[in-house]
């Protein structure tokens, strides 16, 4: 597998994973965005304005959980790089562990009531932390890829580049960039759609799909760096 193929696989896979986990969290946990901090702030404001306090605590706690996931990924990356270790492999393992916690606690919390219980809330916090680690890994170790968890910038860039292509002002780099941003966007969209149906079918056990994706990506990373 050459570098271009590897980058495309990573972009599609991680985009799919982010869309899948974010949608499953939203559907299962009363509108919680595990990967979209801005969305949680919007929903908190809307709930407070309408005097609807259900699950506000979960959305508030999701922010520090997301931050902790980012911080953990950063510290792990720094430690790995200082020792010459496989930083990306370790960061993906961290995300795997947090997503596993999300799934296990989610399954244990089923069936969910009209309000999130302690297990469901803790599951959501594990999900938010996992996506914090995901975002940090993307920024720190996969900066050559388009963002895989926040699609607003991807859509904006694709539209700009597409307009330039259509008006004949694009060069080779423009076309390459358009393709680069397209694949994570497609993966995210497909993941988001499949997650909603998967959760309705099997509940939190549907998180086995992103766990499988991470296992494949981890297997493709070397266990140690070449000397």
mmCIF file of the C-alpha atoms, coordinates in Angstrom:
data_MODEL
# 
_entry.id   MODEL 
# 
loop_
_atom_site.group_PDB 
_atom_site.id 
_atom_site.type_symbol 
_atom_site.label_atom_id 
_atom_site.label_alt_id 
_atom_site.label_comp_id 
_atom_site.label_asym_id 
_atom_site.label_entity_id 
_atom_site.label_seq_id 
_atom_site.pdbx_PDB_ins_code 
_atom_site.Cartn_x 
_atom_site.Cartn_y 
_atom_site.Cartn_z 
_atom_site.occupancy 
_atom_site.B_iso_or_equiv 
_atom_site.pdbx_formal_charge 
_atom_site.auth_seq_id 
_atom_site.auth_comp_id 
_atom_site.auth_asym_id 
_atom_site.auth_atom_id 
_atom_site.pdbx_PDB_model_num 
ATOM 1   C CA . UNK A 1 1   ? 0.000   0.000  0.000   1.00 0.00 ? 1   UNK A CA 1 
ATOM 2   C CA . UNK A 1 2   ? 1.558   3.299  -1.080  1.00 0.00 ? 2   UNK A CA 1 
ATOM 3   C CA . UNK A 1 3   ? 1.327   6.579  0.823   1.00 0.00 ? 3   UNK A CA 1 
ATOM 4   C CA . UNK A 1 4   ? -1.611  7.930  -1.213  1.00 0.00 ? 4   UNK A CA 1 
ATOM 5   C CA . UNK A 1 5   ? -3.640  4.745  -0.711  1.00 0.00 ? 5   UNK A CA 1 
ATOM 6   C CA . UNK A 1 6   ? -2.822  4.678  2.987   1.00 0.00 ? 6   UNK A CA 1 
ATOM 7   C CA . UNK A 1 7   ? -3.873  8.309  3.418   1.00 0.00 ? 7   UNK A CA 1 
ATOM 8   C CA . UNK A 1 8   ? -7.132  7.689  1.577   1.00 0.00 ? 8   UNK A CA 1 
ATOM 9   C CA . UNK A 1 9   ? -7.875  4.651  3.742   1.00 0.00 ? 9   UNK A CA 1 
ATOM 10  C CA . UNK A 1 10  ? -7.174  6.619  6.907   1.00 0.00 ? 10  UNK A CA 1 
ATOM 11  C CA . UNK A 1 11  ? -9.277  9.577  5.771   1.00 0.00 ? 11  UNK A CA 1 
ATOM 12  C CA . UNK A 1 12  ? -12.300 7.473  4.800   1.00 0.00 ? 12  UNK A CA 1 
ATOM 13  C CA . UNK A 1 13  ? -12.069 5.198  7.835   1.00 0.00 ? 13  UNK A CA 1 
ATOM 14  C CA . UNK A 1 14  ? -11.635 7.925  10.435  1.00 0.00 ? 14  UNK A CA 1 
ATOM 15  C CA . UNK A 1 15  ? -14.284 10.113 8.790   1.00 0.00 ? 15  UNK A CA 1 
ATOM 16  C CA . UNK A 1 16  ? -16.715 7.184  8.831   1.00 0.00 ? 16  UNK A CA 1 
ATOM 17  C CA . UNK A 1 17  ? -15.848 6.471  12.470  1.00 0.00 ? 17  UNK A CA 1 
ATOM 18  C CA . UNK A 1 18  ? -16.443 10.063 13.562  1.00 0.00 ? 18  UNK A CA 1 
ATOM 19  C CA . UNK A 1 19  ? -19.777 10.346 11.760  1.00 0.00 ? 19  UNK A CA 1 
ATOM 20  C CA . UNK A 1 20  ? -20.861 6.968  13.122  1.00 0.00 ? 20  UNK A CA 1 
ATOM 21  C CA . UNK A 1 21  ? -19.959 7.640  16.761  1.00 0.00 ? 21  UNK A CA 1 
ATOM 22  C CA . UNK A 1 22  ? -21.334 11.181 16.763  1.00 0.00 ? 22  UNK A CA 1 
ATOM 23  C CA . UNK A 1 23  ? -24.661 10.092 15.290  1.00 0.00 ? 23  UNK A CA 1 
ATOM 24  C CA . UNK A 1 24  ? -25.008 7.081  17.566  1.00 0.00 ? 24  UNK A CA 1 
ATOM 25  C CA . UNK A 1 25  ? -24.358 9.265  20.605  1.00 0.00 ? 25  UNK A CA 1 
ATOM 26  C CA . UNK A 1 26  ? -26.923 11.792 19.390  1.00 0.00 ? 26  UNK A CA 1 
ATOM 27  C CA . UNK A 1 27  ? -29.605 9.169  18.758  1.00 0.00 ? 27  UNK A CA 1 
ATOM 28  C CA . UNK A 1 28  ? -28.943 7.158  21.920  1.00 0.00 ? 28  UNK A CA 1 
ATOM 29  C CA . UNK A 1 29  ? -28.099 9.807  24.500  1.00 0.00 ? 29  UNK A CA 1 
ATOM 30  C CA . UNK A 1 30  ? -30.746 12.492 24.240  1.00 0.00 ? 30  UNK A CA 1 
ATOM 31  C CA . UNK A 1 31  ? -29.068 14.637 21.592  1.00 0.00 ? 31  UNK A CA 1 
ATOM 32  C CA . UNK A 1 32  ? -25.463 14.384 22.816  1.00 0.00 ? 32  UNK A CA 1 
ATOM 33  C CA . UNK A 1 33  ? -22.805 15.280 20.243  1.00 0.00 ? 33  UNK A CA 1 
ATOM 34  C CA . UNK A 1 34  ? -19.710 13.307 21.224  1.00 0.00 ? 34  UNK A CA 1 
ATOM 35  C CA . UNK A 1 35  ? -17.547 14.881 18.492  1.00 0.00 ? 35  UNK A CA 1 
ATOM 36  C CA . UNK A 1 36  ? -19.202 18.267 18.094  1.00 0.00 ? 36  UNK A CA 1 
ATOM 37  C CA . UNK A 1 37  ? -18.631 20.567 21.073  1.00 0.00 ? 37  UNK A CA 1 
ATOM 38  C CA . UNK A 1 38  ? -20.329 23.514 19.357  1.00 0.00 ? 38  UNK A CA 1 
ATOM 39  C CA . UNK A 1 39  ? -23.486 21.489 18.837  1.00 0.00 ? 39  UNK A CA 1 
ATOM 40  C CA . UNK A 1 40  ? -23.715 20.671 22.531  1.00 0.00 ? 40  UNK A CA 1 
ATOM 41  C CA . UNK A 1 41  ? -23.463 24.355 23.461  1.00 0.00 ? 41  UNK A CA 1 
ATOM 42  C CA . UNK A 1 42  ? -26.264 25.169 21.016  1.00 0.00 ? 42  UNK A CA 1 
ATOM 43  C CA . UNK A 1 43  ? -28.506 22.452 22.439  1.00 0.00 ? 43  UNK A CA 1 
ATOM 44  C CA . UNK A 1 44  ? -27.773 23.541 26.016  1.00 0.00 ? 44  UNK A CA 1 
ATOM 45  C CA . UNK A 1 45  ? -28.774 27.108 25.169  1.00 0.00 ? 45  UNK A CA 1 
ATOM 46  C CA . UNK A 1 46  ? -31.951 25.944 23.452  1.00 0.00 ? 46  UNK A CA 1 
ATOM 47  C CA . UNK A 1 47  ? -32.893 23.684 26.375  1.00 0.00 ? 47  UNK A CA 1 
ATOM 48  C CA . UNK A 1 48  ? -32.311 26.414 28.953  1.00 0.00 ? 48  UNK A CA 1 
ATOM 49  C CA . UNK A 1 49  ? -34.319 28.954 26.982  1.00 0.00 ? 49  UNK A CA 1 
ATOM 50  C CA . UNK A 1 50  ? -37.245 26.553 26.816  1.00 0.00 ? 50  UNK A CA 1 
ATOM 51  C CA . UNK A 1 51  ? -36.904 25.514 30.465  1.00 0.00 ? 51  UNK A CA 1 
ATOM 52  C CA . UNK A 1 52  ? -36.162 21.951 29.378  1.00 0.00 ? 52  UNK A CA 1 
ATOM 53  C CA . UNK A 1 53  ? -33.446 20.648 31.680  1.00 0.00 ? 53  UNK A CA 1 
ATOM 54  C CA . UNK A 1 54  ? -33.396 17.004 30.685  1.00 0.00 ? 54  UNK A CA 1 
ATOM 55  C CA . UNK A 1 55  ? -29.865 15.787 29.913  1.00 0.00 ? 55  UNK A CA 1 
ATOM 56  C CA . UNK A 1 56  ? -28.329 19.288 30.193  1.00 0.00 ? 56  UNK A CA 1 
ATOM 57  C CA . UNK A 1 57  ? -25.845 17.961 32.755  1.00 0.00 ? 57  UNK A CA 1 
ATOM 58  C CA . UNK A 1 58  ? -24.642 15.337 30.292  1.00 0.00 ? 58  UNK A CA 1 
ATOM 59  C CA . UNK A 1 59  ? -24.018 17.941 27.600  1.00 0.00 ? 59  UNK A CA 1 
ATOM 60  C CA . UNK A 1 60  ? -22.203 20.198 30.080  1.00 0.00 ? 60  UNK A CA 1 
ATOM 61  C CA . UNK A 1 61  ? -19.982 17.359 31.290  1.00 0.00 ? 61  UNK A CA 1 
ATOM 62  C CA . UNK A 1 62  ? -19.256 16.291 27.725  1.00 0.00 ? 62  UNK A CA 1 
ATOM 63  C CA . UNK A 1 63  ? -17.078 19.378 27.230  1.00 0.00 ? 63  UNK A CA 1 
ATOM 64  C CA . UNK A 1 64  ? -14.540 18.600 30.001  1.00 0.00 ? 64  UNK A CA 1 
ATOM 65  C CA . UNK A 1 65  ? -14.619 14.943 28.946  1.00 0.00 ? 65  UNK A CA 1 
ATOM 66  C CA . UNK A 1 66  ? -13.742 15.966 25.384  1.00 0.00 ? 66  UNK A CA 1 
ATOM 67  C CA . UNK A 1 67  ? -10.954 18.200 26.723  1.00 0.00 ? 67  UNK A CA 1 
ATOM 68  C CA . UNK A 1 68  ? -9.565  15.334 28.816  1.00 0.00 ? 68  UNK A CA 1 
ATOM 69  C CA . UNK A 1 69  ? -9.516  13.132 25.729  1.00 0.00 ? 69  UNK A CA 1 
ATOM 70  C CA . UNK A 1 70  ? -7.547  15.778 23.822  1.00 0.00 ? 70  UNK A CA 1 
ATOM 71  C CA . UNK A 1 71  ? -5.133  16.229 26.731  1.00 0.00 ? 71  UNK A CA 1 
ATOM 72  C CA . UNK A 1 72  ? -4.597  12.481 27.150  1.00 0.00 ? 72  UNK A CA 1 
ATOM 73  C CA . UNK A 1 73  ? -3.845  12.070 23.456  1.00 0.00 ? 73  UNK A CA 1 
ATOM 74  C CA . UNK A 1 74  ? -1.413  14.986 23.558  1.00 0.00 ? 74  UNK A CA 1 
ATOM 75  C CA . UNK A 1 75  ? 0.477   13.675 26.582  1.00 0.00 ? 75  UNK A CA 1 
ATOM 76  C CA . UNK A 1 76  ? 0.598   10.166 25.121  1.00 0.00 ? 76  UNK A CA 1 
ATOM 77  C CA . UNK A 1 77  ? 1.896   11.512 21.821  1.00 0.00 ? 77  UNK A CA 1 
ATOM 78  C CA . UNK A 1 78  ? 4.597   13.598 23.497  1.00 0.00 ? 78  UNK A CA 1 
ATOM 79  C CA . UNK A 1 79  ? 5.752   10.621 25.595  1.00 0.00 ? 79  UNK A CA 1 
ATOM 80  C CA . UNK A 1 80  ? 5.829   8.327  22.555  1.00 0.00 ? 80  UNK A CA 1 
ATOM 81  C CA . UNK A 1 81  ? 7.758   10.792 20.422  1.00 0.00 ? 81  UNK A CA 1 
ATOM 82  C CA . UNK A 1 82  ? 10.338  11.382 23.158  1.00 0.00 ? 82  UNK A CA 1 
ATOM 83  C CA . UNK A 1 83  ? 10.983  7.655  23.379  1.00 0.00 ? 83  UNK A CA 1 
ATOM 84  C CA . UNK A 1 84  ? 10.836  7.098  19.639  1.00 0.00 ? 84  UNK A CA 1 
ATOM 85  C CA . UNK A 1 85  ? 7.686   4.994  19.976  1.00 0.00 ? 85  UNK A CA 1 
ATOM 86  C CA . UNK A 1 86  ? 4.800   4.486  17.543  1.00 0.00 ? 86  UNK A CA 1 
ATOM 87  C CA . UNK A 1 87  ? 2.791   7.574  18.461  1.00 0.00 ? 87  UNK A CA 1 
ATOM 88  C CA . UNK A 1 88  ? -0.076  7.011  16.013  1.00 0.00 ? 88  UNK A CA 1 
ATOM 89  C CA . UNK A 1 89  ? -0.532  3.393  17.035  1.00 0.00 ? 89  UNK A CA 1 
ATOM 90  C CA . UNK A 1 90  ? -0.682  4.388  20.712  1.00 0.00 ? 90  UNK A CA 1 
ATOM 91  C CA . UNK A 1 91  ? -3.102  7.248  20.039  1.00 0.00 ? 91  UNK A CA 1 
ATOM 92  C CA . UNK A 1 92  ? -5.415  4.895  18.155  1.00 0.00 ? 92  UNK A CA 1 
ATOM 93  C CA . UNK A 1 93  ? -5.190  2.404  21.030  1.00 0.00 ? 93  UNK A CA 1 
ATOM 94  C CA . UNK A 1 94  ? -6.254  5.175  23.416  1.00 0.00 ? 94  UNK A CA 1 
ATOM 95  C CA . UNK A 1 95  ? -9.272  5.955  21.260  1.00 0.00 ? 95  UNK A CA 1 
ATOM 96  C CA . UNK A 1 96  ? -10.053 2.231  21.063  1.00 0.00 ? 96  UNK A CA 1 
ATOM 97  C CA . UNK A 1 97  ? -10.018 1.892  24.858  1.00 0.00 ? 97  UNK A CA 1 
ATOM 98  C CA . UNK A 1 98  ? -12.288 4.902  25.339  1.00 0.00 ? 98  UNK A CA 1 
ATOM 99  C CA . UNK A 1 99  ? -14.735 3.735  22.669  1.00 0.00 ? 99  UNK A CA 1 
ATOM 100 C CA . UNK A 1 100 ? -14.789 0.293  24.262  1.00 0.00 ? 100 UNK A CA 1 
ATOM 101 C CA . UNK A 1 101 ? -15.768 1.949  27.532  1.00 0.00 ? 101 UNK A CA 1 
ATOM 102 C CA . UNK A 1 102 ? -18.501 3.840  25.674  1.00 0.00 ? 102 UNK A CA 1 
ATOM 103 C CA . UNK A 1 103 ? -19.912 0.617  24.260  1.00 0.00 ? 103 UNK A CA 1 
ATOM 104 C CA . UNK A 1 104 ? -19.694 -1.500 27.426  1.00 0.00 ? 104 UNK A CA 1 
ATOM 105 C CA . UNK A 1 105 ? -21.237 1.144  29.690  1.00 0.00 ? 105 UNK A CA 1 
ATOM 106 C CA . UNK A 1 106 ? -23.873 1.897  27.063  1.00 0.00 ? 106 UNK A CA 1 
ATOM 107 C CA . UNK A 1 107 ? -24.874 -1.762 26.819  1.00 0.00 ? 107 UNK A CA 1 
ATOM 108 C CA . UNK A 1 108 ? -25.046 -1.997 30.618  1.00 0.00 ? 108 UNK A CA 1 
ATOM 109 C CA . UNK A 1 109 ? -27.280 1.089  30.750  1.00 0.00 ? 109 UNK A CA 1 
ATOM 110 C CA . UNK A 1 110 ? -29.892 -0.404 28.438  1.00 0.00 ? 110 UNK A CA 1 
ATOM 111 C CA . UNK A 1 111 ? -32.829 -0.040 28.302  1.00 0.00 ? 111 UNK A CA 1 
ATOM 112 C CA . UNK A 1 112 ? -32.629 3.726  28.647  1.00 0.00 ? 112 UNK A CA 1 
ATOM 113 C CA . UNK A 1 113 ? -35.319 5.657  30.465  1.00 0.00 ? 113 UNK A CA 1 
ATOM 114 C CA . UNK A 1 114 ? -36.672 9.120  29.686  1.00 0.00 ? 114 UNK A CA 1 
ATOM 115 C CA . UNK A 1 115 ? -33.601 10.666 31.398  1.00 0.00 ? 115 UNK A CA 1 
ATOM 116 C CA . UNK A 1 116 ? -29.973 9.498  31.267  1.00 0.00 ? 116 UNK A CA 1 
ATOM 117 C CA . UNK A 1 117 ? -29.002 7.443  34.315  1.00 0.00 ? 117 UNK A CA 1 
ATOM 118 C CA . UNK A 1 118 ? -25.528 7.265  35.838  1.00 0.00 ? 118 UNK A CA 1 
ATOM 119 C CA . UNK A 1 119 ? -24.319 4.503  33.510  1.00 0.00 ? 119 UNK A CA 1 
ATOM 120 C CA . UNK A 1 120 ? -25.685 6.217  30.418  1.00 0.00 ? 120 UNK A CA 1 
ATOM 121 C CA . UNK A 1 121 ? -24.078 9.518  31.416  1.00 0.00 ? 121 UNK A CA 1 
ATOM 122 C CA . UNK A 1 122 ? -20.742 7.843  32.052  1.00 0.00 ? 122 UNK A CA 1 
ATOM 123 C CA . UNK A 1 123 ? -21.006 6.085  28.696  1.00 0.00 ? 123 UNK A CA 1 
ATOM 124 C CA . UNK A 1 124 ? -21.554 9.446  27.017  1.00 0.00 ? 124 UNK A CA 1 
ATOM 125 C CA . UNK A 1 125 ? -18.514 10.917 28.738  1.00 0.00 ? 125 UNK A CA 1 
ATOM 126 C CA . UNK A 1 126 ? -16.368 8.028  27.501  1.00 0.00 ? 126 UNK A CA 1 
ATOM 127 C CA . UNK A 1 127 ? -17.696 8.704  24.009  1.00 0.00 ? 127 UNK A CA 1 
ATOM 128 C CA . UNK A 1 128 ? -16.868 12.404 24.246  1.00 0.00 ? 128 UNK A CA 1 
ATOM 129 C CA . UNK A 1 129 ? -13.375 11.618 25.558  1.00 0.00 ? 129 UNK A CA 1 
ATOM 130 C CA . UNK A 1 130 ? -12.847 9.143  22.713  1.00 0.00 ? 130 UNK A CA 1 
ATOM 131 C CA . UNK A 1 131 ? -13.742 11.769 20.140  1.00 0.00 ? 131 UNK A CA 1 
ATOM 132 C CA . UNK A 1 132 ? -11.503 14.273 21.888  1.00 0.00 ? 132 UNK A CA 1 
ATOM 133 C CA . UNK A 1 133 ? -8.651  11.809 21.444  1.00 0.00 ? 133 UNK A CA 1 
ATOM 134 C CA . UNK A 1 134 ? -9.770  11.324 17.834  1.00 0.00 ? 134 UNK A CA 1 
ATOM 135 C CA . UNK A 1 135 ? -9.648  15.056 17.116  1.00 0.00 ? 135 UNK A CA 1 
ATOM 136 C CA . UNK A 1 136 ? -6.267  15.471 18.783  1.00 0.00 ? 136 UNK A CA 1 
ATOM 137 C CA . UNK A 1 137 ? -4.823  12.534 16.856  1.00 0.00 ? 137 UNK A CA 1 
ATOM 138 C CA . UNK A 1 138 ? -6.068  14.039 13.604  1.00 0.00 ? 138 UNK A CA 1 
ATOM 139 C CA . UNK A 1 139 ? -4.506  17.404 14.408  1.00 0.00 ? 139 UNK A CA 1 
ATOM 140 C CA . UNK A 1 140 ? -1.212  16.101 15.842  1.00 0.00 ? 140 UNK A CA 1 
ATOM 141 C CA . UNK A 1 141 ? -0.378  13.010 13.802  1.00 0.00 ? 141 UNK A CA 1 
ATOM 142 C CA . UNK A 1 142 ? -2.542  13.089 10.682  1.00 0.00 ? 142 UNK A CA 1 
ATOM 143 C CA . UNK A 1 143 ? -2.293  16.740 9.711   1.00 0.00 ? 143 UNK A CA 1 
ATOM 144 C CA . UNK A 1 144 ? -1.665  15.712 6.095   1.00 0.00 ? 144 UNK A CA 1 
ATOM 145 C CA . UNK A 1 145 ? -5.273  14.483 5.964   1.00 0.00 ? 145 UNK A CA 1 
ATOM 146 C CA . UNK A 1 146 ? -8.411  16.590 5.812   1.00 0.00 ? 146 UNK A CA 1 
ATOM 147 C CA . UNK A 1 147 ? -10.194 16.879 9.188   1.00 0.00 ? 147 UNK A CA 1 
ATOM 148 C CA . UNK A 1 148 ? -12.181 13.720 9.898   1.00 0.00 ? 148 UNK A CA 1 
ATOM 149 C CA . UNK A 1 149 ? -14.557 14.836 12.653  1.00 0.00 ? 149 UNK A CA 1 
ATOM 150 C CA . UNK A 1 150 ? -15.561 18.420 11.771  1.00 0.00 ? 150 UNK A CA 1 
ATOM 151 C CA . UNK A 1 151 ? -17.085 18.636 8.320   1.00 0.00 ? 151 UNK A CA 1 
ATOM 152 C CA . UNK A 1 152 ? -17.947 22.357 8.027   1.00 0.00 ? 152 UNK A CA 1 
ATOM 153 C CA . UNK A 1 153 ? -14.446 23.273 6.910   1.00 0.00 ? 153 UNK A CA 1 
ATOM 154 C CA . UNK A 1 154 ? -14.323 20.312 4.516   1.00 0.00 ? 154 UNK A CA 1 
ATOM 155 C CA . UNK A 1 155 ? -17.559 21.324 2.804   1.00 0.00 ? 155 UNK A CA 1 
ATOM 156 C CA . UNK A 1 156 ? -16.382 24.930 2.562   1.00 0.00 ? 156 UNK A CA 1 
ATOM 157 C CA . UNK A 1 157 ? -13.076 23.935 0.974   1.00 0.00 ? 157 UNK A CA 1 
ATOM 158 C CA . UNK A 1 158 ? -14.700 21.505 -1.462  1.00 0.00 ? 158 UNK A CA 1 
ATOM 159 C CA . UNK A 1 159 ? -17.148 24.165 -2.638  1.00 0.00 ? 159 UNK A CA 1 
ATOM 160 C CA . UNK A 1 160 ? -14.367 26.743 -3.085  1.00 0.00 ? 160 UNK A CA 1 
ATOM 161 C CA . UNK A 1 161 ? -12.240 24.293 -5.068  1.00 0.00 ? 161 UNK A CA 1 
ATOM 162 C CA . UNK A 1 162 ? -15.192 23.080 -7.126  1.00 0.00 ? 162 UNK A CA 1 
ATOM 163 C CA . UNK A 1 163 ? -16.063 26.659 -8.108  1.00 0.00 ? 163 UNK A CA 1 
ATOM 164 C CA . UNK A 1 164 ? -12.453 27.212 -9.155  1.00 0.00 ? 164 UNK A CA 1 
ATOM 165 C CA . UNK A 1 165 ? -12.495 24.016 -11.218 1.00 0.00 ? 165 UNK A CA 1 
ATOM 166 C CA . UNK A 1 166 ? -15.728 25.014 -12.939 1.00 0.00 ? 166 UNK A CA 1 
ATOM 167 C CA . UNK A 1 167 ? -14.456 28.509 -13.772 1.00 0.00 ? 167 UNK A CA 1 
ATOM 168 C CA . UNK A 1 168 ? -11.219 27.104 -15.166 1.00 0.00 ? 168 UNK A CA 1 
ATOM 169 C CA . UNK A 1 169 ? -8.969  28.606 -12.515 1.00 0.00 ? 169 UNK A CA 1 
ATOM 170 C CA . UNK A 1 170 ? -7.874  25.339 -10.885 1.00 0.00 ? 170 UNK A CA 1 
ATOM 171 C CA . UNK A 1 171 ? -4.484  23.698 -11.121 1.00 0.00 ? 171 UNK A CA 1 
ATOM 172 C CA . UNK A 1 172 ? -3.395  20.180 -10.208 1.00 0.00 ? 172 UNK A CA 1 
ATOM 173 C CA . UNK A 1 173 ? -3.049  21.070 -6.548  1.00 0.00 ? 173 UNK A CA 1 
ATOM 174 C CA . UNK A 1 174 ? -6.641  22.309 -6.449  1.00 0.00 ? 174 UNK A CA 1 
ATOM 175 C CA . UNK A 1 175 ? -7.980  19.048 -7.829  1.00 0.00 ? 175 UNK A CA 1 
ATOM 176 C CA . UNK A 1 176 ? -5.845  17.017 -5.433  1.00 0.00 ? 176 UNK A CA 1 
ATOM 177 C CA . UNK A 1 177 ? -7.081  19.075 -2.497  1.00 0.00 ? 177 UNK A CA 1 
ATOM 178 C CA . UNK A 1 178 ? -10.680 18.620 -3.578  1.00 0.00 ? 178 UNK A CA 1 
ATOM 179 C CA . UNK A 1 179 ? -10.245 14.847 -3.604  1.00 0.00 ? 179 UNK A CA 1 
ATOM 180 C CA . UNK A 1 180 ? -8.430  14.962 -0.269  1.00 0.00 ? 180 UNK A CA 1 
ATOM 181 C CA . UNK A 1 181 ? -11.338 16.735 1.427   1.00 0.00 ? 181 UNK A CA 1 
ATOM 182 C CA . UNK A 1 182 ? -14.023 14.716 -0.356  1.00 0.00 ? 182 UNK A CA 1 
ATOM 183 C CA . UNK A 1 183 ? -13.222 11.249 1.002   1.00 0.00 ? 183 UNK A CA 1 
ATOM 184 C CA . UNK A 1 184 ? -13.484 12.030 4.750   1.00 0.00 ? 184 UNK A CA 1 
ATOM 185 C CA . UNK A 1 185 ? -16.707 13.934 4.036   1.00 0.00 ? 185 UNK A CA 1 
ATOM 186 C CA . UNK A 1 186 ? -18.164 10.935 2.218   1.00 0.00 ? 186 UNK A CA 1 
ATOM 187 C CA . UNK A 1 187 ? -17.039 8.580  4.983   1.00 0.00 ? 187 UNK A CA 1 
ATOM 188 C CA . UNK A 1 188 ? -18.577 10.814 7.650   1.00 0.00 ? 188 UNK A CA 1 
ATOM 189 C CA . UNK A 1 189 ? -21.912 11.005 5.807   1.00 0.00 ? 189 UNK A CA 1 
ATOM 190 C CA . UNK A 1 190 ? -22.115 7.246  5.270   1.00 0.00 ? 190 UNK A CA 1 
ATOM 191 C CA . UNK A 1 191 ? -21.122 6.570  8.882   1.00 0.00 ? 191 UNK A CA 1 
ATOM 192 C CA . UNK A 1 192 ? -23.760 8.955  10.186  1.00 0.00 ? 192 UNK A CA 1 
ATOM 193 C CA . UNK A 1 193 ? -26.524 7.270  8.182   1.00 0.00 ? 193 UNK A CA 1 
ATOM 194 C CA . UNK A 1 194 ? -25.509 3.708  9.045   1.00 0.00 ? 194 UNK A CA 1 
ATOM 195 C CA . UNK A 1 195 ? -25.110 4.486  12.754  1.00 0.00 ? 195 UNK A CA 1 
ATOM 196 C CA . UNK A 1 196 ? -28.729 5.570  13.147  1.00 0.00 ? 196 UNK A CA 1 
ATOM 197 C CA . UNK A 1 197 ? -30.032 2.319  11.665  1.00 0.00 ? 197 UNK A CA 1 
ATOM 198 C CA . UNK A 1 198 ? -27.464 0.213  13.515  1.00 0.00 ? 198 UNK A CA 1 
ATOM 199 C CA . UNK A 1 199 ? -28.414 1.694  16.892  1.00 0.00 ? 199 UNK A CA 1 
ATOM 200 C CA . UNK A 1 200 ? -32.107 1.096  16.254  1.00 0.00 ? 200 UNK A CA 1 
ATOM 201 C CA . UNK A 1 201 ? -31.272 -2.515 15.368  1.00 0.00 ? 201 UNK A CA 1 
ATOM 202 C CA . UNK A 1 202 ? -28.851 -3.548 18.134  1.00 0.00 ? 202 UNK A CA 1 
ATOM 203 C CA . UNK A 1 203 ? -28.415 -0.615 20.540  1.00 0.00 ? 203 UNK A CA 1 
ATOM 204 C CA . UNK A 1 204 ? -24.991 0.294  21.873  1.00 0.00 ? 204 UNK A CA 1 
ATOM 205 C CA . UNK A 1 205 ? -23.571 -2.981 20.560  1.00 0.00 ? 205 UNK A CA 1 
ATOM 206 C CA . UNK A 1 206 ? -23.484 -1.162 17.205  1.00 0.00 ? 206 UNK A CA 1 
ATOM 207 C CA . UNK A 1 207 ? -20.283 0.509  18.439  1.00 0.00 ? 207 UNK A CA 1 
ATOM 208 C CA . UNK A 1 208 ? -18.529 -2.735 17.537  1.00 0.00 ? 208 UNK A CA 1 
ATOM 209 C CA . UNK A 1 209 ? -18.275 -1.304 14.002  1.00 0.00 ? 209 UNK A CA 1 
ATOM 210 C CA . UNK A 1 210 ? -15.971 1.665  14.842  1.00 0.00 ? 210 UNK A CA 1 
ATOM 211 C CA . UNK A 1 211 ? -14.036 -0.600 17.215  1.00 0.00 ? 211 UNK A CA 1 
ATOM 212 C CA . UNK A 1 212 ? -13.391 -2.954 14.302  1.00 0.00 ? 212 UNK A CA 1 
ATOM 213 C CA . UNK A 1 213 ? -12.237 -0.042 12.151  1.00 0.00 ? 213 UNK A CA 1 
ATOM 214 C CA . UNK A 1 214 ? -9.761  1.036  14.806  1.00 0.00 ? 214 UNK A CA 1 
ATOM 215 C CA . UNK A 1 215 ? -8.437  -2.498 15.161  1.00 0.00 ? 215 UNK A CA 1 
ATOM 216 C CA . UNK A 1 216 ? -7.715  -2.602 11.427  1.00 0.00 ? 216 UNK A CA 1 
ATOM 217 C CA . UNK A 1 217 ? -5.977  0.790  11.473  1.00 0.00 ? 217 UNK A CA 1 
ATOM 218 C CA . UNK A 1 218 ? -3.923  -0.236 14.516  1.00 0.00 ? 218 UNK A CA 1 
ATOM 219 C CA . UNK A 1 219 ? -2.902  -3.488 12.810  1.00 0.00 ? 219 UNK A CA 1 
ATOM 220 C CA . UNK A 1 220 ? -1.622  -1.471 9.852   1.00 0.00 ? 220 UNK A CA 1 
ATOM 221 C CA . UNK A 1 221 ? 0.616   0.632  12.099  1.00 0.00 ? 221 UNK A CA 1 
ATOM 222 C CA . UNK A 1 222 ? 4.046   -0.737 13.092  1.00 0.00 ? 222 UNK A CA 1 
ATOM 223 C CA . UNK A 1 223 ? 4.330   -1.905 16.714  1.00 0.00 ? 223 UNK A CA 1 
ATOM 224 C CA . UNK A 1 224 ? 7.646   -0.042 16.919  1.00 0.00 ? 224 UNK A CA 1 
ATOM 225 C CA . UNK A 1 225 ? 9.476   2.464  14.791  1.00 0.00 ? 225 UNK A CA 1 
ATOM 226 C CA . UNK A 1 226 ? 12.271  1.289  12.563  1.00 0.00 ? 226 UNK A CA 1 
ATOM 227 C CA . UNK A 1 227 ? 15.732  2.030  14.013  1.00 0.00 ? 227 UNK A CA 1 
# 
